[in-house]
Structures are given as C-alpha cells and as structure tokens.
Amino acid sequence: MTTDERRRSAMKPDNRPQVEKVAASLRAEIMAGLLPARHQLTSIPRLAVEFGVSTATIQSAFKILKEEGLLDSRAGAGVYVREGNPFAVRAAAYFIPTDRGVTYKILDVSEGPAPADIAVALGEERAVLRHRLMLRAETPVELSRSYYPASWAAGTALAGRGKIRGGAPAVLAELGYPEREWSDRISCRPPTAEEAETLEIPQGVPILRQFRTVYSDSRRPVEVSVLIKPGHLYELEYQQVVGPA
C-alpha cells in the first residue's frame, strides 16, 4: 500500500446526510464565484443525476441555501444565485458605518467585572462594556461587545448610551490614547442561542468570532472587542502594506 493509499484509508469518512453534502458543494461554488450572481442553476432532475441523489434531496439543499440567503427563485425563472453574497469587509479597527451602508443599535452599556479573557487582554479586572448590534439594510450582520479599562473610561462618552460622533477612536484620542495598531484572533464555532436568535442565523450555520485587541502608544491595550459574525454572510479581507526593502 502506498503512502497516499494509507492516508486515504485513515481519513475519517464524511457521514453527513446527502442533503448537507449537496448544499456544501453548491455553497462552495457560489462563494468561489463559480456560480456567479444571477446565475440560474441547472434543473433539479439534472442536478440529481449529477450528484447521484434524489430530486427531493436537491430540493432540500436548495431550501437550506435559500434560508442562508445564497439562492432565490421566481416563478418561470427557476432557481438562481442571489447578489451581494458574501458580505466582504476589509478588516479594520474602526470604519465609518455609512461607508459600509450599515447602522448600529446599542443593546447595552454597563460597567463591571470583565470576563477572564478580556481582563487578561486589557490588563484590568473591571471594564466599561458597549454591546451593539450592526445591521445592513435592516438585516442583522454582527453582534459586538467592546470593553474599555474602567480606570479611565468610566464617566466618559464610552460609558454613555448615546452614539458617539467619530466612534470610540475619537474618544480614545481625546483621552490621550490614540489607536496605533490592532490584532485579531479568529475562530469558528456554532452560535449560542442568543447569537442565533439575534442574528437570525439559519440552522447549521457557524459564526466567525473575532477577538480584537486595539493598542495605543507603547502598545498599551485600550479596547478589546468580541465580534460575532454569521459565517454565511461574511468574508474578511486582511491587507498588509510592505514597504520597500
């Protein structure tokens, strides 16, 4: 037995239901642009032959992708790929909401003990929390919890329930903590019940979790945010500019 044969024999088989396999294959083609926006999909009987499954399985796979917002259908027009998916965003410590066509709803502002991982990243046990929901065309697309050291953020605009002109960076700069750099840790997991309900996430869709730390001068942490994004709506774009050698 060759090395490749041994590797393949040791691989864990994909035991997912056929409908999930079909949906995964079509989803991958849509996200890769192989099935572009407004593209009409092959007929259900032909796809059933292509995948070696029943027409009912194809219909169920279409239903999954319609719930995720990737497909749509009209009488006489068949099933086609919707526009605007995924929502590609350039990762940044802050962006002006109107530049992305989004709005924010403040869910909570409070002061209290920081969660353990937040306290470690901030270097303080207590924090001011700003909990927000981001919407794009009235569709919920992100839950965020941003934490600021309570030792100097308490009593500032960061602790108020109103929206901040220029966002948190403006307040941080006024307080003498201008944003200089940031870092992200990104993971993927199933959503909690709160996340699934608030972000209207279809069953089986995971979330992207960004754990973001923003630093000021001397690499002092001034903000730690946990950003929750529905996995079927997002692509994150990171760009690094490399100077001349």
Kinemage of the C-alpha trace (Angstrom):
@kinemage 1
@onewidth
@group {chain A} dominant
@subgroup {mainchain}
@vectorlist {calphas} color= white
{ca met a 1} P 0.000 0.000 0.000
{ca thr a 2} L 1.372 3.424 -0.984
{ca thr a 3} L 1.611 6.394 1.360
{ca asp a 4} L -1.352 8.075 -0.360
{ca glu a 5} L -3.422 4.912 -0.084
{ca arg a 6} L -2.627 4.594 3.617
{ca arg a 7} L -3.522 8.263 4.151
{ca arg a 8} L -6.839 7.887 2.339
{ca ser a 9} L -7.722 4.724 4.238
{ca ala a 10} L -7.079 6.536 7.535
{ca met a 11} L -9.254 9.532 6.617
{ca lys a 12} L -12.493 9.934 8.507
{ca pro a 13} L -15.419 9.354 6.117
{ca asp a 14} L -17.926 12.147 5.537
{ca asn a 15} L -21.041 10.761 7.211
{ca arg a 16} L -23.163 13.866 6.804
{ca pro a 17} L -26.625 13.434 5.244
{ca gln a 18} L -26.604 13.709 1.456
{ca val a 19} L -28.586 16.957 1.566
{ca glu a 20} L -25.834 18.621 3.632
{ca lys a 21} L -23.155 17.380 1.237
{ca val a 22} L -25.025 18.763 -1.777
{ca ala a 23} L -25.641 22.096 -0.030
{ca ala a 24} L -21.961 22.281 0.952
{ca ser a 25} L -20.823 21.649 -2.616
{ca leu a 26} L -23.128 24.287 -4.097
{ca arg a 27} L -22.248 26.736 -1.319
{ca ala a 28} L -18.546 26.349 -2.031
{ca glu a 29} L -19.098 27.015 -5.749
{ca ile a 30} L -21.155 30.130 -5.002
{ca met a 31} L -18.585 31.543 -2.581
{ca ala a 32} L -15.770 30.830 -5.038
{ca gly a 33} L -17.629 32.669 -7.818
{ca leu a 34} L -18.005 29.537 -9.948
{ca leu a 35} L -21.751 30.133 -9.725
{ca pro a 36} L -21.902 33.944 -10.067
{ca ala a 37} L -24.724 36.287 -9.051
{ca arg a 38} L -27.907 35.907 -11.114
{ca his a 39} L -26.656 32.573 -12.466
{ca gln a 40} L -29.553 30.176 -12.994
{ca leu a 41} L -28.849 26.752 -11.574
{ca thr a 42} L -29.198 23.562 -13.558
{ca ser a 43} L -32.611 21.915 -13.306
{ca ile a 44} L -33.348 19.782 -10.265
{ca pro a 45} L -33.515 16.482 -12.246
{ca arg a 46} L -30.142 17.152 -13.887
{ca leu a 47} L -28.529 18.089 -10.582
{ca ala a 48} L -29.968 14.952 -9.011
{ca val a 49} L -28.222 12.880 -11.688
{ca glu a 50} L -25.000 14.875 -11.304
{ca phe a 51} L -24.875 14.323 -7.540
{ca gly a 52} L -26.343 10.830 -7.622
{ca val a 53} L -29.186 11.713 -5.258
{ca ser a 54} L -32.971 12.059 -5.386
{ca thr a 55} L -34.744 15.184 -6.618
{ca ala a 56} L -36.122 15.596 -3.085
{ca thr a 57} L -32.546 15.862 -1.795
{ca ile a 58} L -31.760 18.629 -4.309
{ca gln a 59} L -34.931 20.496 -3.321
{ca ser a 60} L -33.972 20.250 0.352
{ca ala a 61} L -30.452 21.520 -0.426
{ca phe a 62} L -31.968 24.476 -2.284
{ca lys a 63} L -34.150 25.201 0.760
{ca ile a 64} L -31.062 25.314 3.009
{ca leu a 65} L -29.261 27.733 0.689
{ca lys a 66} L -32.350 29.917 0.286
{ca glu a 67} L -32.587 30.238 4.075
{ca glu a 68} L -28.918 31.275 4.095
{ca gly a 69} L -29.671 33.967 1.528
{ca leu a 70} L -27.472 32.433 -1.182
{ca leu a 71} L -30.241 31.332 -3.561
{ca asp a 72} L -33.609 32.677 -4.630
{ca ser a 73} L -36.340 31.607 -7.021
{ca arg a 74} L -39.101 33.163 -9.067
{ca ala a 75} L -41.945 31.560 -10.956
{ca gly a 76} L -40.770 30.947 -14.507
{ca ala a 77} L -37.191 31.999 -13.707
{ca gly a 78} L -36.006 28.904 -11.870
{ca val a 79} L -33.512 28.958 -9.015
{ca tyr a 80} L -30.673 31.458 -9.255
{ca val a 81} L -27.776 32.847 -7.195
{ca arg a 82} L -28.579 35.987 -5.237
{ca glu a 83} L -26.438 39.105 -5.420
{ca gly a 84} L -24.403 40.521 -2.568
{ca asn a 85} L -23.062 37.318 -1.041
{ca pro a 86} L -20.903 37.057 0.856
{ca phe a 87} L -20.590 40.455 2.558
{ca ala a 88} L -16.875 41.085 2.017
{ca val a 89} L -15.430 43.537 4.519
{ca arg a 90} L -11.913 44.855 4.891
{ca ala a 91} L -10.896 44.224 8.467
{ca ala a 92} L -10.103 47.429 10.335
{ca ala a 93} L -10.101 48.639 13.906
{ca tyr a 94} L -12.870 51.098 13.005
{ca phe a 95} L -14.817 52.220 9.956
{ca ile a 96} L -17.455 54.869 9.436
{ca pro a 97} L -20.776 52.982 9.383
{ca thr a 98} L -22.218 54.925 6.439
{ca asp a 99} L -19.201 53.918 4.341
{ca arg a 100} L -20.378 50.293 4.555
{ca gly a 101} L -24.092 51.010 4.400
{ca val a 102} L -24.632 49.784 7.944
{ca thr a 103} L -26.256 51.093 11.101
{ca tyr a 104} L -25.748 50.272 14.772
{ca lys a 105} L -28.213 49.630 17.562
{ca ile a 106} L -26.905 49.933 21.114
{ca leu a 107} L -28.099 46.959 23.166
{ca asp a 108} L -26.361 47.710 26.454
{ca val a 109} L -23.767 49.950 28.113
{ca ser a 110} L -22.522 48.977 31.553
{ca glu a 111} L -19.555 48.824 33.901
{ca gly a 112} L -18.498 45.730 35.796
{ca pro a 113} L -16.062 42.818 36.104
{ca ala a 114} L -14.556 41.888 32.737
{ca pro a 115} L -14.712 38.274 31.511
{ca ala a 116} L -11.470 36.419 32.209
{ca asp a 117} L -10.058 36.557 28.668
{ca ile a 118} L -10.984 40.238 28.355
{ca ala a 119} L -9.349 41.097 31.688
{ca val a 120} L -6.122 39.408 30.623
{ca ala a 121} L -6.061 41.276 27.293
{ca leu a 122} L -6.947 44.655 28.871
{ca gly a 123} L -4.728 44.248 31.907
{ca glu a 124} L -7.605 45.323 34.186
{ca glu a 125} L -10.299 43.458 36.119
{ca arg a 126} L -13.104 45.958 35.521
{ca ala a 127} L -14.270 47.349 32.204
{ca val a 128} L -16.836 49.557 30.520
{ca leu a 129} L -18.864 47.485 28.054
{ca arg a 130} L -20.591 48.691 24.891
{ca his a 131} L -22.806 45.954 23.417
{ca arg a 132} L -24.096 46.655 19.917
{ca leu a 133} L -25.945 45.081 17.004
{ca met a 134} L -24.884 46.019 13.469
{ca leu a 135} L -27.448 45.929 10.653
{ca arg a 136} L -27.024 46.094 6.915
{ca ala a 137} L -30.200 47.007 5.033
{ca glu a 138} L -32.099 46.090 8.213
{ca thr a 139} L -30.523 42.625 8.253
{ca pro a 140} L -28.561 41.836 11.464
{ca val a 141} L -24.963 41.077 10.476
{ca glu a 142} L -22.843 41.437 13.631
{ca leu a 143} L -23.015 41.372 17.417
{ca ser a 144} L -20.203 43.193 19.166
{ca arg a 145} L -19.085 43.616 22.752
{ca ser a 146} L -16.368 46.251 23.186
{ca tyr a 147} L -14.577 46.646 26.514
{ca tyr a 148} L -12.543 49.615 27.790
{ca pro a 149} L -10.492 49.861 31.024
{ca ala a 150} L -12.834 51.194 33.704
{ca ser a 151} L -9.970 53.018 35.442
{ca trp a 152} L -10.167 55.796 32.852
{ca ala a 153} L -13.201 55.006 30.631
{ca ala a 154} L -15.817 55.290 33.400
{ca gly a 155} L -17.611 58.621 33.245
{ca thr a 156} L -16.588 59.299 29.639
{ca ala a 157} L -18.680 59.149 26.467
{ca leu a 158} L -17.692 55.487 26.227
{ca ala a 159} L -19.855 54.821 29.275
{ca gly a 160} L -22.846 56.720 27.876
{ca arg a 161} L -25.735 55.148 25.980
{ca gly a 162} L -25.630 57.650 23.140
{ca lys a 163} L -23.968 57.113 19.794
{ca ile a 164} L -20.509 58.637 19.594
{ca arg a 165} L -19.639 61.008 16.764
{ca gly a 166} L -16.462 59.657 15.203
{ca gly a 167} L -16.824 56.432 17.155
{ca ala a 168} L -14.716 55.148 20.024
{ca pro a 169} L -11.429 56.185 18.306
{ca ala a 170} L -12.409 59.852 18.668
{ca val a 171} L -12.971 59.473 22.416
{ca leu a 172} L -9.802 57.439 22.866
{ca ala a 173} L -7.777 60.129 21.084
{ca glu a 174} L -9.303 62.860 23.249
{ca leu a 175} L -8.372 60.879 26.365
{ca gly a 176} L -4.777 60.583 25.166
{ca tyr a 177} L -4.992 57.011 23.917
{ca pro a 178} L -4.934 57.236 20.095
{ca glu a 179} L -5.298 53.916 18.277
{ca arg a 180} L -1.951 52.792 16.867
{ca glu a 181} L -2.385 49.134 15.986
{ca trp a 182} L -4.689 46.176 16.486
{ca ser a 183} L -4.643 42.405 16.278
{ca asp a 184} L -7.322 39.775 15.668
{ca arg a 185} L -7.727 36.186 16.757
{ca ile a 186} L -10.381 34.483 14.647
{ca ser a 187} L -12.196 31.256 15.420
{ca cys a 188} L -15.268 29.439 14.149
{ca arg a 189} L -17.922 27.702 16.253
{ca pro a 190} L -21.677 27.017 16.415
{ca pro a 191} L -23.689 30.024 17.621
{ca thr a 192} L -25.140 30.326 21.096
{ca ala a 193} L -28.923 30.582 21.360
{ca glu a 194} L -28.655 34.369 21.824
{ca glu a 195} L -26.420 34.725 18.773
{ca ala a 196} L -28.603 32.510 16.589
{ca glu a 197} L -31.783 34.359 17.524
{ca thr a 198} L -30.420 37.907 17.436
{ca leu a 199} L -28.532 37.438 14.160
{ca glu a 200} L -31.260 35.242 12.625
{ca ile a 201} L -28.739 32.537 11.749
{ca pro a 202} L -30.120 29.543 9.809
{ca gln a 203} L -29.755 26.135 11.402
{ca gly a 204} L -26.339 24.560 10.903
{ca val a 205} L -24.527 27.808 10.049
{ca pro a 206} L -21.479 28.593 12.238
{ca ile a 207} L -20.308 32.010 13.385
{ca leu a 208} L -16.977 33.758 12.976
{ca arg a 209} L -15.644 35.041 16.295
{ca gln a 210} L -13.100 37.858 16.190
{ca phe a 211} L -11.247 38.634 19.386
{ca arg a 212} L -9.772 42.044 18.663
{ca thr a 213} L -7.291 43.983 20.787
{ca val a 214} L -6.620 47.643 19.970
{ca tyr a 215} L -3.386 49.215 21.226
{ca ser a 216} L -2.285 52.798 21.801
{ca asp a 217} L 1.228 54.160 22.330
{ca ser a 218} L 3.743 51.811 23.952
{ca arg a 219} L 1.389 49.034 22.875
{ca arg a 220} L -0.986 49.781 25.714
{ca pro a 221} L -4.303 47.908 25.254
{ca val a 222} L -7.184 50.390 25.179
{ca glu a 223} L -10.025 48.334 23.690
{ca val a 224} L -10.878 44.651 23.452
{ca ser a 225} L -13.818 43.601 21.305
{ca val a 226} L -15.555 40.304 20.664
{ca leu a 227} L -17.215 40.452 17.238
{ca ile a 228} L -19.698 37.740 16.232
{ca lys a 229} L -20.477 37.406 12.520
{ca pro a 230} L -22.749 34.874 10.769
{ca gly a 231} L -20.464 32.585 8.774
{ca his a 232} L -22.683 32.552 5.682
{ca leu a 233} L -22.700 36.339 5.258
{ca tyr a 234} L -19.060 37.278 5.617
{ca glu a 235} L -15.642 37.254 4.094
{ca leu a 236} L -12.899 39.113 5.958
{ca glu a 237} L -10.215 40.824 3.907
{ca tyr a 238} L -6.846 41.492 5.531
{ca gln a 239} L -4.245 43.600 3.790
{ca gln a 240} L -0.671 44.311 4.780
{ca val a 241} L 1.349 47.001 3.065
{ca val a 242} L 5.005 46.077 2.810
{ca gly a 243} L 7.415 48.946 2.314
{ca pro a 244} L 10.434 48.918 0.027
{ca ala a 245} L 13.337 46.680 1.027
